[in-house]
């Protein structure tokens, strides 16, 4: 059937991948016009074409829980399980920002904690503006780094409950992740080095 997960798909977090989206929302997706007209019989290759057409990020809107194209394509990805290389390419390419966000959210749902930190934290340096649709169906302006930050710290994004991430500090202690310095910390470190260099110059000038 059109709504069944592809045969031979791996379970995610011990369940059918599509079940990562709550049943009520999943049902609305299957009933939506976009799903029936745009997502029917999509392969991984054809899904890429649909992702390129995305114009905004969003979950569900209005009292009738109308799903956005973004959420429908996320569900389709869970259904067909594209190869990991395709997902990583979604994230790493930087020409199509909504494709990047779709890939990031899919990885957040299906990847392990190390993968999520490794690939998503890199996107915190992407400050491009994106359009999001709120629950009332109105457009708002956000930024990619804000969306990625929500994927890393929030429990729910686009009306989808996110799997729990292991604490980063624990993964660092286990040697699975390198210690991450924020952009502010890096700037402060550079300032400290510059100030130290200036002090050394002043010190040696006094000796001459």
N, C-alpha and C positions, 0 to 999 in steps of 0.2 A: 504493500500500500504506500501511497505518496508520503504519508507522515511517519512511516517506520524508519528507525535508525538503520543505516546500511548494514547488510549482512556481514558478520565477521568483525564488527566494530569492537574496539576495546572498551571495557567499562572505565569510567572516570570516577574516582573517589568511591569506587565500589558500586556504581549504579549506571544505568543507561545514560549516556551523555545528555540526551535531551531532557532527562529528568532534573538536570541542574537548573532548569527553568521551571518555576512552580506550575502546577497543573492548570490552574485557572488562567494564567497568562499564556501558557502553552496552547490551551484550547482556543483562546482568542486569536493567537497567531494562525492556527490552522484554519480558522474561519475567516480570516481577513482576505480582502481582495488582493492585496500585494502578494501574499503567500500563494494564493491559487493561480494568479496570473504571471507572477514574476519568478517564483521559486520552484515551480513544478519541474521535476526532472533535471534540476541543476546538477551539473558535475562540478568538480573542483575548478576546472578550467573556466567553465561558464560563470561560476560564482565570482571569479575575479572580475569579469566584465560588469557584473551587477554592482560589485563593491566600488568600482570606479565611478559609478553614477551616484553614489551617496552624497547628499548635500548637507546633512546635519546628523548629530548624535541624539539619541533619545531612547526611552523605554516604552512606556505606554502613556496614552493621553485620554482625557475625558472620562466621564462616569462609566462609560461602556468598555473601558479598558481597551482602547484601540492601539494596537502595536505599531511602532514606527518601522520603516524599512530597515533601519539599523538593527533593531531587535529581531526582525524576521530573518535577516541574513546571519545573525549570530546563531539563531536556532538551526538554520540550514547547515551551518558549519558543524554544529554539534551532531547533526544528523548524518552527514556524509564523512566526517572526520578527514579533512584534507591532510596531506603529508606535512610533517613538521617543518620541512624545508619551505613549503609554501607559506606557512604561518610566520616563520621567521622573516621571510622576504617581505610579507605584509608590513612587519614591524620595522625592518631595517630601511626599506625604501623611504625616501623623504619627499617624493613629488606629490603624492596623493595623501593628504592628511587624514581623511576619513577612513581610508583603507588602513592606515597605520593604527588608528584608534580601534577599528574593528579587530584587527589582528591582536592588538594588545589585550583587549577584553577577552577574546577567545583563549589566549594563552593564560590569562589570569584565572579562567575557569578550569582549564584542563592541565596546565603545567604544574610541576612541583615548585616548592618554595624557592629553591635555588634558581631555577629557570626564570621565575617571575622577577626576582630581584635583579638577576643578571641582565635580562633584556629590557625590562620596563624602566629601571632606574636611569638607563641611558637616555630615555625620552624626557626626563625631567628638565633637560636642557633645551627642549623644543617649546618655544614660547609663542608659536603661531596661534592666531585667533581661530576659533571654531564656533559654529553655531550649534546650539543645543535646543531641544524642545522640552519644555517643562510639562508637568502633569495636566496643566490647563490648556495645552496645545499652543502656547505662545513661545516664540523664539527668544532666546537669550544668547548673550555673547560670553564665551569662556575661552580657555586656552588649553592647548594640548597638555602642558605640564600640570595644570590643575586636574584634568581628567585622569592622567596617569597617577597623580598623587591620591586621588580618590580611590583608584583601583588598589593601591597599596595600603591604605589606612581605613577605608570604609567597610562596613559590613554588607552594604547593598548599593549597587550602581545600576542605573537604568532599569530599576525594578527587579533586578536579579540578585539573589543572595549569593555572596561570594564565599568560596571555601576559605577556611582559616589558613592563614600563613604562619609558618614558624617565625619566631622572633629572629630578627636579623643578627642580633648579638650572639645568639646561640649558634647560628650557622658560622659566624666568624670564629667563635671559639673552637668549633669543630674543623676549622680550616677549609670549609666549603665555600666561603666568600671572603674576599679581601675587605679590609676596613674601608668604609666609604666616607669620603670627605665631601661635605656640601660645598657649593660654590662660594658661600660666605666664608667658610672655614679656610678654603684655599686662598681666598683673597687676604684674609687676616694673616695667614702663614707667609704670603709673599710680602705683606707690609712689614712683618716682623723681620724678615730677611733683609729688606731694604734699610730698615732703621738700624739693624745691627751693622750693616755694611757702612752706613754713614757714620756711625759711632767709631768704627775702626779707622775710617779715613781721618776723622777729627783727632783721634788718639795719636796716630802716627805723625800727623802734621805738627802736633805739639812736641813730639820727640825730635823733630828736625831743627 
